[in-house]
Amino acid sequence: MQTVSVTEFRGNIKKYLELAEKEKLVIHRNKGVSFVLTPLNDNDEDTLLSDAQKKAIDKGLEAISKGKVMADAEARKKIKEKYPNFFK
């Protein structure tokens, strides 16, 4: 594991991305939080979702399995009524 400053990382992004493919890389900010850079694997994609997002997906899938679905036009109409600025 290697540690670099934000300035060093910014100046040599390619070098450090290649390094992060082989080992964990800590990017340290002087007056802030440090970050760990690791490559994203195919099986890591579900970890990018928050628990709230996962619950919303599960709720939607459950509704579909129970036949609680509507046509696209109907869904868009309801969304526009509830969130008028959504489709600008």
N, C-alpha and C positions, 0 to 999 in steps of 0.2 A: 504494500500500500504506500502510495506516495502522496505528499501534500504540496499544493502549489497555491499561490495567491491568485486572486481574480485577475490582476494585471498580467501576471505570467501566463495564465490560462488563455486570456483574451489574445495575447500576442502570439501564441503558439497552439491555437485550437486543434489543428490537424494532428500535431505531435501528441497532444494529450488525449484526443479521442482514440488514436491508435493505441496508446498506452492503456487506456481504460478498457480496451478489448481484452487485455491480458490480466489486469489487476485493478483493484478498486483505487479510485483517485479521489482524494479529498480536496475540494476547492475551498480555501479559507478566506473569509472576508474579515478585515481588521476590526470593523465596528458592527459586526452582524453575525448571522448564522452561517455555519459552514455547511457544505453540501457534499454528498458522496455521488460520484458519477460512475455508473455501471452500465453495461450494454443491456438493451431490452431484448429479451428472448421471446419467441413465439408464445410460450406458455405463461409469460408474465402479463399478457394483455389484460386479463381480468383483474389484476391488482391495480390497474390504472383507474378503475371505477370506484367511486366512494360507496359506502354502505347504503346511502340514500339512493344513489343511482341504481345499485343492484336491486334494492327493494322495489323501486319503480318499474324496473324491467320485469321482475317476478310478478308484480301485480298485473302488469299488462299481459303477460303470458297466461296468467290464470284467467283473466277476463276473456281472452281469446278462446281458451279451452272450454269456457262455459258458454261460448257463442255470443258474448257481449261485444259485438263489433258493429261498425257503421261504415257507410260509403265514404270515400275520401272527400267528396263535396260536402257532405253533411258534417264531417269532422272539421273541415276548414271553416265552415259557417259558424259552428259553435266556438271555435278558437277565436275567430274574428270578433264575435260578440263579447267574449270574455276578455280578450286581449286585443283591442282595436289597433294597436301600433305594431303588432307582431309581423304583419305582412307588408310592411312599407318597402 
